Amino acid sequence: MAGDGHFRVLLRMNIHPGMEREFEETWHRVGAVITGHPANLGQWLSRSQDEEGVYYVMSDWVDEARFREFEHSDEHLQHRTRLHPYRSSGSMVTMRVRYAMVGAGADR
């Protein structure tokens, strides 16, 4: 794929020490709020191998306008409220996918 790809959001979250497992379980339980939105293409939770208590959430959306609509919705506010107690800090960056290439190992 080349050109104007989908809209991607990358969150970086620092989780309070000792709360990592609860955070992961809560994120998984409430994730349907995101993936159930018709404009969401998927989301992924990753734990840093280099920084203790650091997680990344990547989510893909059909376009920025639909993401921003969701970002300001009551459903998103409820989702954030459930995850907030685990976070000590966080940041967000947004981007547009320019190229996507599937690796040979994806067939396995």
Phi and psi restraints in degrees (value plus and minus 20) as a CYANA .aco file:
   2 ALA   PHI    -152.9  -112.9
   2 ALA   PSI     139.4   179.4
   3 GLY   PHI      78.8   118.8
   3 GLY   PSI    -168.3  -128.3
   4 ASP   PHI     -99.7   -59.7
   4 ASP   PSI      76.2   116.2
   5 GLY   PHI    -105.1   -65.1
   5 GLY   PSI    -189.5  -149.5
   6 HIS   PHI     -93.1   -53.1
   6 HIS   PSI     149.9   189.9
   7 PHE   PHI    -111.8   -71.8
   7 PHE   PSI     111.9   151.9
   8 ARG   PHI    -141.3  -101.3
   8 ARG   PSI     119.0   159.0
   9 VAL   PHI    -139.4   -99.4
   9 VAL   PSI     112.8   152.8
  10 LEU   PHI    -143.9  -103.9
  10 LEU   PSI      97.5   137.5
  11 LEU   PHI    -124.0   -84.0
  11 LEU   PSI     119.6   159.6
  12 ARG   PHI    -135.9   -95.9
  12 ARG   PSI     105.3   145.3
  13 MET   PHI    -148.1  -108.1
  13 MET   PSI     112.8   152.8
  14 ASN   PHI    -116.5   -76.5
  14 ASN   PSI     105.0   145.0
  15 ILE   PHI    -123.9   -83.9
  15 ILE   PSI     119.1   159.1
  16 HIS   PHI     -75.9   -35.9
  16 HIS   PSI     118.6   158.6
  17 PRO   PHI     -75.0   -35.0
  17 PRO   PSI     116.9   156.9
  18 GLY   PHI      64.3   104.3
  18 GLY   PSI     -24.3    15.7
  19 MET   PHI    -128.6   -88.6
  19 MET   PSI     -12.0    28.0
  20 GLU   PHI     -81.1   -41.1
  20 GLU   PSI     -66.9   -26.9
  21 ARG   PHI     -82.7   -42.7
  21 ARG   PSI     -65.3   -25.3
  22 GLU   PHI     -81.6   -41.6
  22 GLU   PSI     -60.5   -20.5
  23 PHE   PHI     -80.2   -40.2
  23 PHE   PSI     -69.0   -29.0
  24 GLU   PHI     -78.9   -38.9
  24 GLU   PSI     -65.0   -25.0
  25 GLU   PHI     -85.4   -45.4
  25 GLU   PSI     -61.0   -21.0
  26 THR   PHI     -86.7   -46.7
  26 THR   PSI     -64.0   -24.0
  27 TRP   PHI     -77.3   -37.3
  27 TRP   PSI     -64.2   -24.2
  28 HIS   PHI     -85.4   -45.4
  28 HIS   PSI     -60.8   -20.8
  29 ARG   PHI     -85.2   -45.2
  29 ARG   PSI     -61.4   -21.4
  30 VAL   PHI    -113.5   -73.5
  30 VAL   PSI     -20.1    19.9
  31 GLY   PHI     -81.3   -41.3
  31 GLY   PSI     -45.2    -5.2
  32 ALA   PHI     -82.8   -42.8
  32 ALA   PSI     -42.3    -2.3
  33 VAL   PHI     -80.1   -40.1
  33 VAL   PSI     -58.5   -18.5
  34 ILE   PHI    -100.3   -60.3
  34 ILE   PSI     -76.2   -36.2
  35 THR   PHI     -88.1   -48.1
  35 THR   PSI     -37.8     2.2
  36 GLY   PHI    -100.9   -60.9
  36 GLY   PSI     -30.6     9.4
  37 HIS   PHI     -94.1   -54.1
  37 HIS   PSI     112.6   152.6
  38 PRO   PHI     -80.6   -40.6
  38 PRO   PSI     -40.2    -0.2
  39 ALA   PHI    -113.0   -73.0
  39 ALA   PSI     -24.9    15.1
  40 ASN   PHI    -105.6   -65.6
  40 ASN   PSI     112.3   152.3
  41 LEU   PHI    -118.0   -78.0
  41 LEU   PSI     -29.5    10.5
  42 GLY   PHI     126.1   166.1
  42 GLY   PSI     144.1   184.1
  43 GLN   PHI    -169.4  -129.4
  43 GLN   PSI     136.3   176.3
  44 TRP   PHI    -160.0  -120.0
  44 TRP   PSI     116.5   156.5
  45 LEU   PHI    -127.3   -87.3
  45 LEU   PSI     106.6   146.6
  46 SER   PHI    -148.2  -108.2
  46 SER   PSI     122.5   162.5
  47 ARG   PHI    -125.4   -85.4
  47 ARG   PSI     111.7   151.7
  48 SER   PHI     -82.9   -42.9
  48 SER   PSI     117.9   157.9
  49 GLN   PHI    -108.6   -68.6
  49 GLN   PSI     -32.9     7.1
  50 ASP   PHI    -127.3   -87.3
  50 ASP   PSI     -44.7    -4.7
  51 GLU   PHI    -146.1  -106.1
  51 GLU   PSI     103.4   143.4
  52 GLU   PHI     -82.8   -42.8
  52 GLU   PSI     110.2   150.2
  53 GLY   PHI      54.2    94.2
  53 GLY   PSI      -5.8    34.2
  54 VAL   PHI    -124.6   -84.6
  54 VAL   PSI     111.1   151.1
  55 TYR   PHI    -145.8  -105.8
  55 TYR   PSI     133.7   173.7
  56 TYR   PHI    -145.4  -105.4
  56 TYR   PSI     115.7   155.7
  57 VAL   PHI    -138.6   -98.6
  57 VAL   PSI     103.0   143.0
  58 MET   PHI    -132.9   -92.9
  58 MET   PSI     111.2   151.2
  59 SER   PHI    -153.8  -113.8
  59 SER   PSI     123.2   163.2
  60 ASP   PHI    -133.4   -93.4
  60 ASP   PSI     121.3   161.3
  61 TRP   PHI    -153.0  -113.0
  61 TRP   PSI     133.8   173.8
  62 VAL   PHI     -83.6   -43.6
  62 VAL   PSI     -53.8   -13.8
  63 ASP   PHI    -183.2  -143.2
  63 ASP   PSI     147.7   187.7
  64 GLU   PHI     -86.9   -46.9
  64 GLU   PSI     -60.6   -20.6
  65 ALA   PHI     -78.3   -38.3
  65 ALA   PSI     -63.5   -23.5
  66 ARG   PHI     -89.9   -49.9
  66 ARG   PSI     -55.4   -15.4
  67 PHE   PHI     -82.6   -42.6
  67 PHE   PSI     -67.2   -27.2
  68 ARG   PHI     -82.7   -42.7
  68 ARG   PSI     -55.5   -15.5
  69 GLU   PHI     -80.3   -40.3
  69 GLU   PSI     -67.2   -27.2
  70 PHE   PHI     -85.3   -45.3
  70 PHE   PSI     -61.2   -21.2
  71 GLU   PHI     -76.6   -36.6
  71 GLU   PSI     -51.1   -11.1
  72 HIS   PHI    -120.0   -80.0
  72 HIS   PSI      -7.7    32.3
  73 SER   PHI    -108.5   -68.5
  73 SER   PSI     141.2   181.2
  74 ASP   PHI     -82.7   -42.7
  74 ASP   PSI     -56.0   -16.0
  75 GLU   PHI     -81.5   -41.5
  75 GLU   PSI     -62.0   -22.0
  76 HIS   PHI     -87.7   -47.7
  76 HIS   PSI     -60.0   -20.0
  77 LEU   PHI     -79.9   -39.9
  77 LEU   PSI     -62.3   -22.3
  78 GLN   PHI     -84.3   -44.3
  78 GLN   PSI     -61.1   -21.1
  79 HIS   PHI     -80.9   -40.9
  79 HIS   PSI     -68.9   -28.9
  80 ARG   PHI     -82.7   -42.7
  80 ARG   PSI     -58.8   -18.8
  81 THR   PHI     -81.5   -41.5
  81 THR   PSI     -57.8   -17.8
  82 ARG   PHI     -90.3   -50.3
  82 ARG   PSI     -50.8   -10.8
  83 LEU   PHI    -111.2   -71.2
  83 LEU   PSI     -40.6    -0.6
  84 HIS   PHI     -76.5   -36.5
  84 HIS   PSI     -60.2   -20.2
  85 PRO   PHI     -79.8   -39.8
  85 PRO   PSI     -41.0    -1.0
  86 TYR   PHI    -107.3   -67.3
  86 TYR   PSI     -40.4    -0.4
  87 ARG   PHI    -108.7   -68.7
  87 ARG   PSI     114.3   154.3
  88 SER   PHI    -116.5   -76.5
  88 SER   PSI     -46.7    -6.7
  89 SER   PHI    -188.3  -148.3
  89 SER   PSI     152.6   192.6
  90 GLY   PHI    -194.0  -154.0
  90 GLY   PSI     149.3   189.3
  91 SER   PHI    -170.1  -130.1
  91 SER   PSI     144.3   184.3
  92 MET   PHI    -157.9  -117.9
  92 MET   PSI     118.1   158.1
  93 VAL   PHI    -148.9  -108.9
  93 VAL   PSI     130.7   170.7
  94 THR   PHI    -142.7  -102.7
  94 THR   PSI     135.8   175.8
  95 MET   PHI    -177.8  -137.8
  95 MET   PSI     146.3   186.3
  96 ARG   PHI    -134.1   -94.1
  96 ARG   PSI     107.9   147.9
  97 VAL   PHI     -88.5   -48.5
  97 VAL   PSI     107.6   147.6
  98 ARG   PHI    -118.9   -78.9
  98 ARG   PSI     -61.7   -21.7
  99 TYR   PHI    -159.3  -119.3
  99 TYR   PSI     126.0   166.0
 100 ALA   PHI    -151.7  -111.7
 100 ALA   PSI     109.3   149.3
 101 MET   PHI    -150.3  -110.3
 101 MET   PSI     109.7   149.7
 102 VAL   PHI    -111.3   -71.3
 102 VAL   PSI     109.1   149.1
 103 GLY   PHI     -98.6   -58.6
 103 GLY   PSI     137.9   177.9
 104 ALA   PHI     -79.5   -39.5
 104 ALA   PSI     -51.0   -11.0
 105 GLY   PHI     -92.9   -52.9
 105 GLY   PSI     -29.6    10.4
 106 ALA   PHI     -86.3   -46.3
 106 ALA   PSI     -42.1    -2.1
 107 ASP   PHI     -96.0   -56.0
 107 ASP   PSI     -32.0     8.0
